[in-house]
Amino acid sequence: MICKKCGRKYNDDMPKCLWCDAPNEGPDNAPETETQTSVEQLSAFNQEEPENVVRGKSVIFWTKIVIVLGVITGILSEFAIIVVKPYLESSVNKAAIQPTMFLGTAFAFLLYLFLVFVFCCVLLVAAFKSCRWLYNTVKMLRKFTTTTFSPVAAAICTLIPGLCGIFDYYIFKDVLDRQEKMLAQRKAKFVAPAPGMLKWIIMLSVVGIIPSAGYEQVALRMLSLALIVSAAVVYIKVMTVIIENEKTLSIIRERELLERKVDEILAQREKQ
């Protein structure tokens, strides 16, 4: 082979020129170039995080914001109750003297209402992102195996008030069990949650609702807030594990698809 760049000779089976490192543009090297491109695509995919993994990390980020705003809103709600309670009592009891609303108090209450509005908006965004992530997680897993919940059913069940913790326990358990099985078959590492972590989701979600029934007691309201926040923290830990396993499965699937493509290229090369 004569190099088109420097004009010197080198062996035809060499991938590049020995003298100037120019690539071998001979006809025998064309299929190899396609194979090399496929390998480069796999390498690039390994460096980039899968799309649903990015979604999952976004859900975790928004969940953390919900926790922070939820704690702030919950604490400020106690002060708001102290401020509003005299006015509510005076509206019910006509004989009671209606207290005077000071400008500073009214302004602070308006800021509190604005914070509640922001919290609700952030909660809606987090819920939407969580449903979208869970839908795609189950959908991705179904490319390897069957699942108990369909992607749509999983996304809907996680939104049912009061029962979402129960459903999420079974959804996450099913996802983790099948991830473990698929990764074991491919001899890949499975990241397992801490022992009993899944059970904490169902316990904290259910128990967190019970104290809120005694809404007149400050201690019970704070206990309910603490339990709900604890449940959210457990959610983050379990989601982190699922996302890590999903990333491994996504890389494996992409590798399998690209290896199949490489085999097809090599098969075509042998026919030529």
N, C-alpha and C positions, 0 to 999 in steps of 0.2 A: 504494500500500500504506500502510495506517495502522498505526503501531507500537502493539502491544498494551501496551507498557510505559509510553511517554511520551505516546502519542496523537497524535503528529505524523506528517505525510505524508512519504513518500520513494518513489523509483521501485521498481516491482515486481521488476526484475531485479537489484537490489542485494542482496548477501548479508546485509547488516545495516543497522540504522537509522543514519542520519547523525548523529543527535542523542545517542542513549544507547548506541549500539553493540549493541543487542539483536539477536539473530539473526533473519533473515527466516524466518518460520514458514509462509510461503505454500505451497500445494500444488505449485507449480512448482519449489520448492527441495528437495523431499524426495529425489529421486534424487541431487542434488548432495551432500546430506548423506551418503548411503551411499558415494558416491565418495570424499568427504573422509575418511570413516572408514577406507576401504581404504588410502588414502595414509598416514594416521596409523599404521595397523598396520604398514605397510612401514617407516616411520620408526622405530617402536619396535623392530622386528626388527633394523634396522641398528645400533641402539644396544646391543641385547642380543647376547651371543655365542651362536652355535648350540650346541645341547646336546653334540654330539660334539666340538666344539672345546674345550669345558670339560673333557670326558673326556680329551682329548689332553693338555691342560695338567696335568691331575691325574696322568697317566702320567709325564710329565716330572718332576713334583715327587717322586713316589715313586721314580723311577729315581735321582734325585739322592740320596735317602735311602739307597737300596741301595748306591750307590757309596761313600758315607761310611762306612756300617756295614761294608761289605765290606772296605774298606781297614783299618779298625780291627780287625775280626775276623781278617783275614789276618796282620796284624803280631802281634797277641796270640797267634795260633796258634803262631808260632815259639817264643814263651816257654812256651806250654803243652806243646809237644813236648819242650822241654828238661826241664820238670818231670816229665812222665809217662814219658819214655823209660827212666829208671833202674828204675822199677817194672815196666815191661813186660819189660825185660831180665831182671830178677830172677824174674819169673813164668815165663819161658821156661827160664832157666838155674837149676836148683834149687840148684846149688852156690854161686851168687852170694848175697852178703849183701843182704837186702832193706833198702832205706833207710827211715829214719823219716819219716813224713809229719807235718809240723808243722801246727799249727792255722791259722796265717796262710796257708800254702801251700794247704791244703785249701779255705779260704774264697775265696782268689783264684781257684782252679780252678773252684769252683762259680759265681763271678761270670762267669767266662769261658764256662761252659756256658750260663748264662742269656743272655749276649750272643749266643751262637750261636743259641739258641732265638728270640730277638727278631729276629735277622737273617733266619732262615728264614721267620718269620711275615711280615716286611716284604717279603721276596722273593716269597712267595706272593701277597700283596696286589698287588704291582706286576705280577706275571705275569697275574693275573686282569684287572686294569684294562687292561693292554696288549692282551690278547686281545679284550676287549670293545670297546676303541677301534678296533682294526684291523678287527674284524668290521663295525662300523658305518661305518667309512671306506670299505671296499669296497662295502658295501650302498648308501651314499650315492652313490658314483661310478656304480653300476649304474643309477641313475635317469637318468643322462645317456648312458651308453654301456655296452658290454660290457667284461668284465675277464677276464684269463687265469685267475685264481684266484677261486673262489666265496668269499663271506664266511666260511662254515664252514671251508673248506679253508685259507684264509689264517690263521684263528685257530688251527687245529690244527697246521699246519706250523711256526708260530712257537714252538711248545712242544717240538719234537723236540730232545732233547739232542744236541749235537755237530753237528747238521745245520741248526739253526735259523738260523745266520748265512747259510748258502747260500740257504735258502728266503726269508729276509727280504730278501736282495739282489734276488732276482727279483720278489718281491711289491712292494717299494718302487719298483723300477724301473718295473714295470708301472703302478703307481698314478701316479707322477710323469709318465710319458709320456702317459697318458690325461688327467691334469689339464691338462697343457700344451696338448693338442689341444683340449679343451673350452673352455678359457679363450681360446685363440687364435680359435676360431670366434665367440666372443662379444666379441672385442676387449677382453678384460680382462687385467690384469697377472698374469703368471705369475712366481712366485718360484722360482728354480732353486737347487739345492744347489751347493756349491763343486765345481769340476771334480775328478773322481776320488773324491768323498766316498763314493759308494755302494760302490766297489770296496774301500775301506778296511774296510767292514763284513765282507765275506766273508774278506778277508785276516786281519784281526785276530781274528775269531772262530775261524778254523781254526788259525792259528799260536798263538793263546793256549792251545789245548789241548795242543799238543805238549810244551812244557817241563814241564807237570804230570806227564808220565810219569816224569820223574826226580825223584820226590817226596822222595828222600833228600837231595838237594842244595838247600840254602837259597836259593842264587842262582837256581836254576831255578824254584823255587816263587815267589819274588818277581817274577821275569820274567813268569811266567804271570799273576800278579795284575795287574802293570802293563799287560799286553796286554789283559786282560779289561776293566779299567777304561777303557782307551783306546777299546775297542770300544763300551762303554756311552756314552762321551762322543760318539762319532760317531753312535750311534743317536739321541741327543738332538738333535743338529744336523739330522739328516735328518728326524726327526719334526716338528721345529719348522717346517721348510719345507712338509711335507705338510699340517700343521694350518693354516698360513696360506693355502695354496691352497684347502683345503677350506672355510675360512671364506668366501672370495670366492665359491666355487661355491654355497654354501648361501644367501648373500645374493642371488645371481643367480637361483637357483631360486625363492626366496620372492618375488622381484620379478616373475618370469614368471607365477607363480600368481596374484599379486594384480593384475597387469595384465590377465590373462585375466578375473578377476572384475570388474574395472572395465569392461572391454569388454562383458561380459554386462549389467551395469547400464545402461550407455549405450545398448546395443541395445534393452533393455526400455523405456528412456525414449523412444527414437525411435518405437517402436511405439505408445506412449501418445499 
